[in-house]
């Protein structure tokens, strides 16, 4: 199934979880072996493979354990360099001005 913008988040989550499980099985790794390699519990791996949320850090650990971290840049590419709004204008750095002293009572 191809993921597209019109899909509900839950459907996307289930599709990604299914793909992850397919990778794990194709690599010939059991959930227990993956848990040991990734330091993520078997229960968390099972929950993820069944379409439940496991948190970003656990997902990163699992993807690294399957050596899929090279795909992170496809997920969130580095933003392009920002050009000045007007050509030839160099943005000036912000200047912190000293605060005025408060009036002291005499």
Buried (B, 14 or more C-beta within 10 A) or exposed (E): EEEEEEBEEEEBBBBBBBEBBEBBEEEEBEBEBBBEBBEBEBEBBBBBBEBEEBEEEBBBBBBEBBEBEEEEEEEEEEEEEEEEEEEEEEEEEEEEEEEEEEEEEE
